[in-house]
């Protein structure tokens, strides 16, 4: 089981490297039933993802990420787990693509003629690279590949336009990383006892050692690591100061500030702040599409898509070929 978890983590990391930069969109709300229309895996508004498109992604994902540390990850023990993990990642990936395409439609963003020509060249090269076994499994025609590449290229165009609009100026306070000792408990009685001992002058570390449920006492963190009630208090501390009990929905917190500003880590954190802004921008776009359009997943269709008996399906260049001809970075 531990090896399977490591494999899944490795797959997720690799998948992110071929997706548009940013977080996956796993929280788009789908209405689930047995069908999303004949041949479709899901629909977002008027746009539908076909079984052909999903199979093309499945085949490429399997061959791109089918080995871990030079060994095949497929076996009777973990094959179903790995397949389901890949399906989930592809669903996240494609819902991102389709949501960004809807945004493009709403905002009259289109591929230019030269971009369309580049997409068609990429589609021709990729289609010609497919073996008979690849084509039989995916069911993809040349026009199908063109459609897939147009979906993906338009989504990338929108994505990078959005990313270029993000303000990359970050204040020192926004990026600030601080160091502290933390005591966290979900039990009010323990929180009250800890508060009493801290008031009596007991050392923070000893009280935390007795009552804290946190993984560690000494922590380094920036904003948004803890609930907003915590941020409102701890980022106003001076070195050596201890908070009163901070009550949140999660439980009860106490902090002792040991370094209110770690300069080196704060500088490094500026990139994380910008990345977080970009993630939030994309997530806001997804939620906007969710409010505008009905999203529907065919659970049965997704379940029936399988990677069994695909040993002779070797295609793995779907993303590589498109990136060769089209780039918006």
C-alpha positions in Angstrom: 0.0 0.0 0.0 2.8 2.4 0.8 4.4 1.8 -2.6 1.1 2.4 -4.3 0.8 5.7 -2.5 4.3 6.7 -3.6 3.4 5.8 -7.2 0.3 7.9 -7.2 2.2 10.8 -5.8 4.8 10.5 -8.5 2.1 10.3 -11.2 0.3 13.4 -9.9 3.6 15.3 -9.9 4.4 14.2 -13.4 0.9 15.0 -14.7 1.1 18.5 -13.4 4.2 19.0 -15.6 2.2 18.6 -18.8 -0.9 20.5 -17.7 -1.3 24.2 -17.9 0.6 25.6 -14.9 -1.6 25.9 -11.8 -3.7 23.8 -9.5 -6.0 21.1 -10.7 -9.7 21.9 -10.8 -11.2 19.1 -8.7 -14.0 21.1 -7.1 -16.1 21.9 -10.1 -19.6 20.7 -9.2 -21.0 18.0 -11.5 -24.5 16.6 -11.6 -23.9 12.9 -11.8 -26.1 10.4 -13.6 -25.9 7.5 -16.0 -25.5 9.5 -19.1 -24.2 12.9 -20.5 -25.5 12.2 -24.0 -24.5 9.4 -26.3 -20.7 9.0 -26.4 -20.0 11.8 -23.9 -18.1 11.6 -20.6 -19.1 15.0 -19.4 -20.7 18.2 -20.5 -20.1 21.8 -19.3 -22.8 24.0 -20.8 -22.9 23.3 -24.6 -19.4 21.7 -24.7 -19.2 17.9 -24.4 -16.1 15.7 -23.9 -16.4 12.6 -26.0 -15.2 9.1 -25.1 -12.8 9.4 -28.0 -11.1 12.4 -26.5 -11.0 10.9 -23.0 -9.5 7.6 -24.4 -6.8 9.6 -26.2 -5.8 11.2 -22.9 -6.0 7.9 -21.1 -3.6 6.2 -23.6 -1.1 9.1 -23.5 -1.2 9.3 -19.7 -0.7 5.5 -19.3 2.3 5.6 -21.7 3.8 8.8 -20.2 3.4 7.8 -16.6 3.2 4.0 -16.8 6.6 3.5 -15.2 7.9 4.5 -11.9 11.7 4.2 -11.1 12.1 2.3 -14.4 9.5 -0.3 -13.4 5.9 -0.8 -14.7 3.3 0.5 -12.2 0.7 -1.9 -13.5 -0.1 -5.0 -11.7 -3.2 -7.0 -10.5 -2.7 -5.4 -7.1 -2.7 -1.7 -8.1 -3.9 -1.6 -11.7 -7.4 -0.5 -10.8 -6.1 2.1 -8.3 -3.7 3.6 -10.8 -6.3 3.6 -13.6 -8.9 5.4 -11.3 -6.2 7.9 -10.3 -5.4 8.7 -13.9 -9.1 9.1 -14.8 -9.5 11.5 -11.9 -6.4 13.5 -13.1 -7.7 13.6 -16.7 -11.1 14.7 -15.6 -9.6 17.5 -13.6 -7.4 18.4 -16.6 -10.2 18.4 -19.2 -12.7 20.3 -17.0 -10.0 23.0 -16.8 -9.7 23.0 -20.6 -13.5 23.1 -21.2 -14.1 25.8 -18.6 -11.4 28.0 -20.1 -12.9 27.4 -23.6 -16.3 28.6 -22.3 -14.6 31.7 -20.9 -13.0 32.3 -24.3 -16.4 32.1 -25.9 -18.0 34.5 -23.4 -15.1 37.0 -24.0 -14.8 36.5 -27.7 -11.2 35.1 -27.5 -10.3 33.1 -30.5 -7.3 31.4 -32.1 -5.7 33.5 -34.8 -5.5 32.1 -38.4 -1.8 31.4 -37.9 -2.5 29.6 -34.6 -5.2 27.5 -36.2 -2.8 26.6 -39.0 -0.2 25.6 -36.3 -2.9 23.5 -34.6 -3.7 21.7 -37.8 -0.1 20.9 -38.5 0.3 19.5 -35.0 -2.9 17.4 -35.5 -1.6 16.0 -38.8 1.7 15.1 -37.3 0.2 13.5 -34.2 -2.4 11.6 -36.2 0.2 10.2 -38.6 2.2 9.0 -35.6 -0.7 6.8 -34.4 -0.4 3.0 -35.0 -3.4 0.9 -36.1 -3.7 -0.2 -32.4 -3.7 3.4 -31.2 -6.4 4.4 -33.6 -8.5 1.3 -32.8 -8.4 2.0 -29.1 -9.0 5.8 -29.2 -11.3 5.8 -32.1 -9.8 9.1 -33.1 -9.9 10.5 -36.7 -7.7 13.3 -37.9 -10.6 15.8 -37.4 -11.1 14.5 -33.8 -7.4 15.3 -33.1 -7.8 18.7 -34.6 -10.8 19.4 -32.3 -8.9 18.2 -29.3 -5.9 20.4 -30.1 -8.1 23.4 -30.7 -9.8 22.9 -27.3 -6.4 22.6 -25.6 -4.7 25.5 -27.5 -7.6 27.9 -26.9 -7.6 27.0 -23.2 -3.8 27.6 -23.0 -4.2 31.0 -24.8 -6.8 32.1 -22.3 -4.8 30.8 -19.4 -1.7 32.7 -20.2 -3.6 35.8 -21.0 -5.1 35.6 -17.5 -1.7 34.9 -15.9 -0.2 37.9 -17.6 -2.9 40.0 -16.0 -2.0 39.0 -12.5 -0.3 41.7 -10.4 3.2 40.4 -9.5 4.0 43.2 -7.0 4.1 41.6 -3.5 4.6 43.7 -0.3 6.9 42.5 2.4 4.0 42.1 4.8 2.0 40.0 2.4 5.0 37.7 1.8 6.1 37.7 5.4 7.2 34.3 6.8 7.4 34.1 10.6 8.6 31.5 13.1 6.7 30.6 16.2 5.9 27.9 18.7 2.3 26.6 18.4 -0.1 24.8 20.6 -3.3 23.4 19.1 -6.0 21.3 20.7 -9.5 20.4 19.7 -10.5 20.0 23.4 -11.8 23.0 25.2 -10.8 21.6 28.6 -7.2 21.2 27.5 -7.2 24.7 26.0 -8.5 26.1 29.3 -5.8 24.2 31.2 -3.1 25.4 28.8 -4.3 29.0 29.0 -4.1 28.8 32.8 -0.6 27.4 32.8 0.7 29.9 30.3 -0.7 32.7 32.5 1.1 31.3 35.5 4.4 31.5 33.6 5.0 27.9 32.5 7.2 27.7 29.5 5.3 27.6 26.2 7.2 24.5 25.0 6.4 22.5 28.1 2.7 23.4 28.0 2.6 22.6 24.2 4.3 19.3 24.9 1.6 18.4 27.4 -1.6 19.5 25.5 -0.8 20.1 21.8 -2.2 17.9 19.1 -0.1 19.6 16.4 2.6 17.6 14.6 5.3 20.0 15.7 5.8 22.8 18.3 8.2 24.9 16.2 6.7 26.1 13.0 7.5 28.5 10.1 4.6 29.9 8.1 3.1 32.7 6.1 -0.4 34.0 5.7 -3.3 31.6 4.9 -1.5 28.7 6.5 -3.8 28.8 9.5 -7.5 30.0 9.9 -8.1 33.7 9.4 -8.7 34.2 13.1 -5.1 33.1 13.7 -3.7 35.4 11.0 -5.5 38.4 12.5 -3.6 37.9 15.8 -0.2 36.3 15.1 1.0 38.7 12.4 0.7 41.5 15.0 3.0 39.8 17.5 6.4 41.0 18.5 9.2 38.5 19.2 8.6 36.7 22.5 5.0 37.6 22.7 2.4 34.8 23.4 -1.2 35.0 22.2 -4.3 34.4 24.3 -6.5 31.5 23.3 -7.6 31.8 19.6 -10.8 30.0 18.9 -11.5 28.8 15.4 -13.8 26.2 13.8 -10.9 23.8 13.8 -10.2 24.1 17.5 -8.1 26.2 19.9 -4.7 27.8 19.1 -1.9 29.5 21.1 1.3 30.9 19.6 4.5 32.3 20.9 6.4 34.4 18.3 10.1 33.5 18.0 10.9 35.5 14.9 8.3 37.8 13.4 10.2 38.2 10.1 12.4 35.6 8.5 13.9 37.8 5.7 15.3 35.0 3.5 12.2 32.9 3.6 10.0 35.9 3.1 11.8 36.8 -0.2 11.4 33.2 -1.3 7.7 33.3 -0.4 6.9 36.1 -2.9 6.8 33.6 -5.7 4.3 31.5 -3.7 2.1 34.5 -3.2 2.0 35.2 -6.9 1.2 31.6 -7.6 -1.6 31.7 -5.1 -3.1 34.7 -6.8 -3.0 32.9 -10.1 -4.6 29.8 -8.6 -7.4 32.0 -7.1 -8.0 33.7 -10.4 -8.5 30.4 -12.2 -10.6 29.0 -9.4 -12.8 32.1 -9.6 -13.2 31.6 -13.3 -14.3 28.0 -12.8 -16.9 29.0 -10.2 -18.1 31.7 -12.5 -18.6 29.1 -15.3 -20.3 26.8 -12.7 -22.9 29.5 -12.0 -23.5 30.2 -15.7 -23.5 26.6 -17.1 -24.9 23.2 -16.2 -22.1 20.7 -15.6 -22.9 17.0 -16.0 -20.8 13.9 -15.6 -21.7 10.4 -17.0 -20.4 8.3 -14.2 -21.3 5.1 -16.0 -19.4 6.1 -19.1 -16.4 7.1 -17.2 -16.4 3.8 -15.2 -16.6 1.8 -18.4 -13.5 3.5 -20.0 -10.7 1.0 -19.4 -7.0 0.6 -20.0 -7.3 -3.2 -20.0 -5.8 -5.0 -23.1 -3.9 -1.8 -24.2 -0.4 -3.3 -24.2 0.0 -2.6 -27.9 -1.3 1.0 -27.6 2.0 3.0 -27.5 1.0 6.6 -28.2 2.5 9.1 -25.8 3.3 12.3 -27.8 -0.1 14.1 -27.6 1.2 17.0 -25.5 4.7 17.0 -27.0 3.6 17.5 -30.6 1.1 20.3 -29.8 3.8 22.1 -27.7 6.2 21.8 -30.7 3.8 23.9 -32.8 1.9 26.1 -30.4 3.1 28.0 -27.3 1.6 31.0 -25.6 4.1 31.4 -22.8 
